[in-house]
């Protein structure tokens, strides 16, 4: 009969990529670990690992088994935690992109701490594609993603949260005139008006960059990208120092002094993105994950309706 410990042994072996490293982490002999995994393979009548001189890699069957085993172990850990507390408890993980985290993370943390003190929240910050991969492999429960490709990769259930406008964000007002850059009229502008402006954008492969590349291509303009930086904090520091402009959603202004920056809404239809709340399938979500999902939507609605999340509109759904 399959044992819980065998699941842990197998998942650890896959994560370490080596029976020796996994055995050391588990505090057991390599031969004993190998024997337990062999027993698991016999019971399942399937080869789960390919053993080689450089380590171990999962077979196709092993990858599928590992995804479900990982999820089962996380739910068991959550069940143990729930059994130890009188109120809703457990561990739930959420993935957020840096821009989203800058506006959503702290209010959500405070609300969860107040309403569900026994739920341990794990926040993972990363690019949309990386978070989608983590969802696919059951390493996280939920994530806020930005494009259909990422949602398809995640293979989860997606609900549109809000639509975000993008903004041209420039040097501090007091530094105007120090650089020989084109003047920008006050108020909303088109992408065409950014022609010639030095821009700092994320590198290709970043969700925001992909959106902007498509938007610029639609109006036959090649942007003047002088620097590529994937750290939102560093981008905003460089922009605040007057080095160049950037194009970001309004959430990027949450950690900046908006009064010291020139901010222009971009009017092009392509200069916006939809935030989608993506989760594991409903039947795979723990009670703690369901609680977090509901609270996240309430927190997002509050931030949008109160005007704290600049340039956003709650999605009809």
C-alpha positions in Angstrom: 0.0 0.0 0.0 1.3 3.4 -0.9 2.6 5.4 2.0 2.6 9.2 2.6 6.3 9.1 3.3 6.9 7.6 -0.2 5.3 10.6 -1.7 7.6 13.0 0.2 10.6 10.9 -0.8 9.7 11.0 -4.5 8.8 14.7 -4.6 12.1 15.6 -2.8 14.1 13.4 -5.2 12.5 15.2 -8.2 13.1 18.7 -6.6 16.8 17.9 -5.8 17.5 16.1 -9.1 19.7 13.7 -7.2 19.0 10.8 -4.9 22.1 11.6 -2.9 21.1 15.2 -2.3 17.5 14.2 -1.5 18.7 11.5 0.9 20.8 14.1 2.7 17.9 16.5 3.0 15.6 13.7 4.3 18.2 12.4 6.7 18.3 8.9 5.3 20.7 6.6 3.4 20.7 6.9 -0.4 20.1 3.2 -0.8 17.1 3.3 1.5 15.6 6.2 -0.5 16.2 4.4 -3.8 14.5 1.3 -2.4 11.5 3.3 -1.3 11.1 4.9 -4.7 11.5 1.5 -6.4 8.7 0.1 -4.2 6.5 3.1 -5.3 7.2 2.4 -8.9 6.4 -1.3 -8.5 3.1 -0.4 -6.8 2.2 2.0 -9.6 3.5 -0.3 -12.3 5.2 2.7 -13.9 8.7 4.0 -14.2 8.8 7.4 -12.4 12.5 8.3 -12.5 15.3 7.9 -15.0 18.5 7.3 -13.0 21.8 8.5 -14.6 25.3 9.4 -13.7 24.4 13.1 -13.4 21.3 12.5 -11.2 17.6 11.6 -11.7 15.0 13.1 -13.9 11.2 12.3 -13.9 9.7 10.4 -16.8 6.4 11.7 -18.3 4.5 9.5 -15.9 6.8 10.8 -13.1 6.1 14.4 -13.9 2.4 13.8 -13.8 2.6 11.9 -10.6 4.9 14.6 -9.0 2.4 17.4 -9.8 -0.4 15.5 -8.0 1.8 14.3 -5.2 3.0 17.8 -4.5 -0.6 19.1 -4.4 -1.6 16.2 -2.1 1.3 16.9 0.3 0.4 20.6 0.5 -3.2 19.8 1.2 -2.2 17.3 3.9 0.0 19.9 5.5 -2.9 22.3 5.4 -5.2 19.7 6.9 -2.8 19.1 9.8 -2.5 22.9 10.4 -6.3 23.2 10.3 -6.8 20.3 12.7 -4.5 22.1 15.2 -6.5 25.3 15.2 -10.1 26.1 16.1 -10.5 28.6 13.2 -9.9 28.4 9.5 -6.2 27.9 9.1 -3.6 26.5 6.8 -1.0 27.6 4.3 -1.9 29.3 1.0 0.4 30.8 -1.6 -0.2 33.7 -4.0 1.9 34.9 -7.0 2.0 38.6 -7.9 3.9 40.5 -10.4 6.1 43.4 -9.0 3.7 46.1 -10.2 0.7 44.3 -8.7 2.5 43.6 -5.5 3.4 47.2 -5.0 -0.3 48.2 -4.7 -2.0 45.0 -3.6 0.3 43.1 -1.3 0.3 45.2 1.8 -3.5 45.9 2.0 -4.1 42.2 1.3 -1.6 41.1 4.0 -3.3 43.5 6.6 -6.8 42.2 5.7 -5.8 38.6 5.9 -4.0 39.1 9.2 -7.1 40.7 10.6 -9.8 38.3 9.3 -7.8 35.0 9.1 -5.0 35.2 11.6 -4.5 31.4 11.5 -3.9 31.3 7.7 -0.3 31.6 6.8 0.1 33.5 3.6 3.0 32.9 1.2 3.6 35.6 -1.3 5.7 35.0 -4.4 6.8 37.9 -6.6 7.7 37.1 -10.2 7.1 37.6 -13.9 3.7 36.5 -15.2 5.2 33.6 -17.2 7.1 32.3 -14.2 4.1 32.4 -12.0 2.1 30.6 -14.6 4.7 27.8 -14.6 4.5 27.6 -10.8 0.7 27.3 -11.0 1.0 24.5 -13.6 3.3 22.5 -11.3 1.2 23.2 -8.2 3.8 25.2 -6.4 1.3 28.0 -5.8 -2.5 28.1 -5.4 -3.3 31.4 -7.1 -1.8 34.2 -9.1 -2.7 37.5 -10.8 -1.6 37.1 -14.5 -1.9 39.5 -17.4 -2.2 37.6 -20.7 -4.0 34.7 -22.3 -0.7 32.9 -23.0 0.2 32.8 -19.3 -3.3 31.6 -18.4 -3.1 28.8 -21.0 0.3 27.8 -19.6 -1.0 27.8 -16.0 -3.9 25.5 -17.0 -6.0 27.0 -14.2 -9.3 28.7 -13.8 -9.2 32.4 -14.7 -11.5 35.3 -13.8 -10.9 38.8 -15.1 -10.3 41.2 -12.2 -9.7 44.6 -13.7 -8.5 46.6 -16.7 -5.4 48.7 -16.3 -4.4 51.8 -18.3 -0.8 52.5 -18.9 1.0 55.8 -18.2 4.0 57.6 -19.5 6.0 58.5 -16.3 8.7 61.2 -16.6 11.3 63.0 -14.7 10.5 65.2 -11.6 8.8 68.5 -12.5 11.7 70.5 -11.0 14.2 68.9 -13.5 12.3 70.0 -16.6 14.6 71.7 -19.1 17.7 70.0 -17.9 17.6 67.5 -20.8 17.1 68.2 -24.5 13.9 66.1 -24.8 10.7 66.9 -26.7 8.1 68.9 -24.7 5.0 66.9 -23.7 1.6 68.6 -23.5 -0.3 68.3 -20.3 -2.9 65.6 -19.9 -3.4 62.3 -21.8 -1.2 61.6 -24.8 -0.9 59.0 -27.6 2.0 56.7 -28.1 2.9 58.8 -31.1 3.7 61.7 -28.7 6.4 59.6 -27.0 8.4 59.4 -30.2 12.0 60.4 -29.5 11.6 60.2 -25.7 14.3 58.0 -24.0 12.5 55.0 -22.4 13.4 52.5 -19.8 11.3 49.4 -20.2 11.4 45.8 -19.0 13.2 43.3 -21.2 11.5 41.2 -23.9 9.6 38.3 -22.5 8.2 40.5 -19.7 4.4 40.7 -20.0 4.3 44.5 -19.9 7.0 44.7 -22.6 5.1 42.4 -24.9 2.0 44.6 -24.5 4.0 47.7 -25.4 5.7 46.1 -28.3 2.4 45.2 -29.8 0.9 48.6 -29.1 3.9 50.4 -30.7 3.8 48.0 -33.7 0.1 48.8 -34.2 0.9 52.5 -34.8 4.1 51.8 -36.8 6.4 53.4 -34.2 9.8 52.2 -33.0 10.3 53.4 -29.4 13.5 54.9 -28.3 14.5 52.3 -25.6 17.7 53.4 -24.0 17.7 50.8 -21.2 16.1 47.5 -20.2 15.5 46.8 -16.5 13.4 44.1 -15.0 13.3 45.5 -11.5 10.3 47.9 -11.0 12.0 49.5 -8.0 15.2 50.3 -10.0 13.1 51.6 -13.0 11.3 54.0 -10.8 14.5 55.2 -9.1 16.0 55.9 -12.5 12.9 57.8 -13.7 12.8 59.8 -10.5 16.4 60.7 -11.0 15.6 62.2 -14.4 17.5 59.6 -16.4 14.6 58.7 -18.8 10.9 58.0 -19.0 9.1 54.7 -18.5 5.6 53.4 -19.4 4.0 51.5 -16.5 0.5 50.8 -15.1 -0.7 53.1 -12.3 0.2 50.5 -9.7 3.9 51.4 -10.3 3.2 54.8 -8.7 2.2 53.3 -5.4 5.7 53.4 -4.1 6.7 56.6 -5.7 6.0 60.3 -5.0 3.4 61.0 -7.7 3.6 64.7 -7.0 7.3 64.7 -8.1 6.7 62.9 -11.4 5.0 63.9 -14.6 2.3 61.3 -15.3 0.4 61.1 -18.6 -2.3 58.5 -19.4 -1.8 56.9 -22.8 -4.9 57.0 -24.9 -4.1 54.2 -27.4 -6.4 51.2 -27.2 -3.5 48.8 -27.0 -1.9 50.5 -24.1 -3.8 48.7 -21.4 -3.9 45.2 -19.9 -6.3 43.0 -18.1 -5.5 41.5 -14.8 -6.8 38.0 -14.3 -7.1 36.0 -11.1 -5.9 32.5 -12.0 -6.2 29.6 -9.6 -5.9 25.8 -9.4 -9.1 24.1 -10.4 -11.9 24.6 -7.8 -11.8 21.1 -6.5 -8.0 21.4 -5.8 -8.3 24.6 -3.7 -8.1 24.2 0.1 -10.5 26.2 2.3 -7.7 28.6 3.1 -7.1 29.2 -0.6 -10.8 29.8 -1.2 -10.8 32.3 1.6 -7.8 34.1 0.1 -9.4 34.2 -3.3 -12.5 35.8 -2.0 -10.7 38.3 0.1 -8.3 39.2 -2.8 -11.3 40.2 -5.0 -12.8 42.3 -2.2 -9.4 44.1 -1.6 -9.0 44.7 -5.3 -12.5 46.2 -5.5 -11.8 48.5 -2.6 -8.5 49.7 -4.0 -10.2 50.5 -7.4 -13.3 52.0 -6.0 -11.4 54.2 -3.6 -9.1 55.5 -6.3 -6.0 54.1 -4.8 -5.3 51.9 -7.8 -4.7 54.6 -10.4 -6.1 54.1 -13.9 -8.1 50.9 -13.3 -11.6 49.8 -14.0 -13.1 46.7 -12.4 -14.0 44.1 -15.0 -17.6 43.5 -15.7 -17.3 39.9 -14.5 
